[in-house]
Amino acid sequence: MAKIILEFDSLEEAEDARTALDGWKWKMAMWDLDQKLRSTVKYEASLVNPSEKATDAEIDVADKIRDEMREILNGHGLNLEC
């Protein structure tokens, strides 16, 4: 089993340590957002009120945001699927 050791030497690096430790939380938050947008695109669930049908404009915006989000993540070498 591989080990990864993150070492931070000072209080000034505390924010870097928190960012490193919270990486999985950021991924899960982005996954949740992607799934909410997917529901709007695939099932026409409104973002404002999920029990109502989304408008065509809402579906279009959700689809475009999903595409842009994936492009940004890919540009940083990140992937929601893995």
C-alpha positions as CSV (number, residue, x, y, z in Angstrom):
1,M,0.0,0.0,0.0
2,A,1.4,3.4,-1.0
3,K,1.6,6.3,1.4
4,I,1.5,10.0,0.7
5,I,3.0,12.3,3.3
6,L,2.1,16.0,3.2
7,E,4.4,18.2,5.3
8,F,3.9,21.8,6.2
9,D,6.5,23.6,8.3
10,S,4.8,26.7,9.6
11,L,1.6,28.4,10.6
12,E,1.8,30.4,7.4
13,E,1.3,27.2,5.5
14,A,-1.9,26.3,7.5
15,E,-4.1,27.4,4.6
16,D,-2.1,25.2,2.2
17,A,-2.5,22.3,4.6
18,R,-6.3,22.8,4.8
19,T,-6.6,23.1,1.0
20,A,-4.7,19.8,0.6
21,L,-6.8,18.0,3.2
22,D,-10.1,19.4,1.8
23,G,-9.5,18.4,-1.8
24,W,-12.0,15.5,-1.6
25,K,-14.6,17.8,-0.2
26,W,-14.2,20.1,-3.2
27,K,-14.5,17.2,-5.5
28,M,-17.7,16.0,-3.8
29,A,-19.2,19.6,-3.9
30,M,-18.5,19.8,-7.7
31,W,-20.0,16.3,-8.2
32,D,-23.1,17.4,-6.3
33,L,-23.4,20.5,-8.5
34,D,-22.8,18.5,-11.7
35,Q,-25.6,16.0,-10.6
36,K,-28.0,18.9,-9.9
37,L,-27.3,20.3,-13.4
38,R,-27.6,16.9,-14.9
39,S,-31.0,16.4,-13.4
40,T,-32.1,19.6,-15.0
41,V,-30.7,18.6,-18.4
42,K,-31.8,15.0,-18.4
43,Y,-35.0,15.0,-16.4
44,E,-36.0,18.6,-16.9
45,A,-36.1,19.2,-13.1
46,S,-36.1,22.9,-12.3
47,L,-33.1,24.2,-10.4
48,V,-35.4,26.7,-8.5
49,N,-38.0,24.1,-7.6
50,P,-37.1,20.5,-8.4
51,S,-40.7,19.4,-8.2
52,E,-41.5,21.6,-11.2
53,K,-40.5,21.2,-14.9
54,A,-37.5,23.3,-16.0
55,T,-37.9,25.9,-18.8
56,D,-36.1,25.4,-22.1
57,A,-33.8,28.4,-21.1
58,E,-33.1,26.8,-17.7
59,I,-32.2,23.5,-19.4
60,D,-29.9,25.3,-21.9
61,V,-28.1,27.2,-19.2
62,A,-27.6,24.1,-17.0
63,D,-26.2,22.2,-20.0
64,K,-23.8,25.1,-20.9
65,I,-22.7,25.4,-17.2
66,R,-22.0,21.6,-17.1
67,D,-19.9,21.8,-20.2
68,E,-17.9,24.8,-19.0
69,M,-17.4,23.3,-15.6
70,R,-15.9,20.2,-17.2
71,E,-13.7,22.2,-19.5
72,I,-12.3,24.2,-16.5
73,L,-11.7,21.0,-14.5
74,N,-10.0,19.3,-17.4
75,G,-7.9,22.4,-17.9
76,H,-6.6,21.9,-14.4
77,G,-6.0,18.2,-15.0
78,L,-9.1,17.2,-12.9
79,N,-11.9,14.8,-13.7
80,L,-15.1,14.2,-11.8
81,E,-15.4,10.7,-13.1
82,C,-12.4,9.2,-11.4
